[in-house]
Amino acid sequence: MPMAIPDAVQGLERELRRVFGSRLQSLSMYGLRARPAHDPHDSHGGHGHAAPPTRTLAVIESLTADDLRACATSVESWHEAGLATPLLVAAGEFERSLDAFPLEFGAILADHVVVSGRAPFDSATVDPADVRRACEVQARSHLIHLREGFLETRGNGGALAVLVVRSAAAFAGLVSSFARLDGHAANDEATAARHVERMLGVAAGQITEVTRLAGTDDISSEEAARIFPGYLDAVQRLVARVDQWSAR
């Protein structure tokens, strides 16, 4: 069954068409399966999840500074309508950037719906070697910054809670990338997290509990103190898995 296109996205398509005319080759929504289900009656853990903005990517035949100025006047209204600022790429730019952004653009390839125009990514593929290198950079960077962030909390529970919550989205993205690289076509971040838990041999929930915090407003100091050791251990295990890949 085709996915219904939100009114806000249809309005975005009309505005982009007004700016670019026939130069607008396609508009797609992406990151749809990764969006957490939002239940206004769910008070899980005492903290709710804000509905994430709808992300879109527009392929344009050509882009100029005047085009960007014309679009900039609409950004506030797009945000008010629940849209993220659209990702604008020139024709051919996406494919040429796959080796530079294999995780980010690979995630779009794996989870998108074409809103209008021709399918923009039919011939696009990501080289697994590029994904492995990007995973290594991201995993090692996440570990270093997680350790640094913990030191900067100076033992303050509230600061630790902020660290865990603010880093959860990046960790969820890293986990999804590892799952795809391991051959698991994850339908959402929760199933990706469970796959990586099995892959690393960690306790059930050790990774899932952190990834579900992406988009969370806050958690208690006590919860952060309970979660952090397993979180740090999981990131260290991801880095160790990267070392195994590099040794092959």
Disulfide bonds with the S-S distance in Angstrom:
none
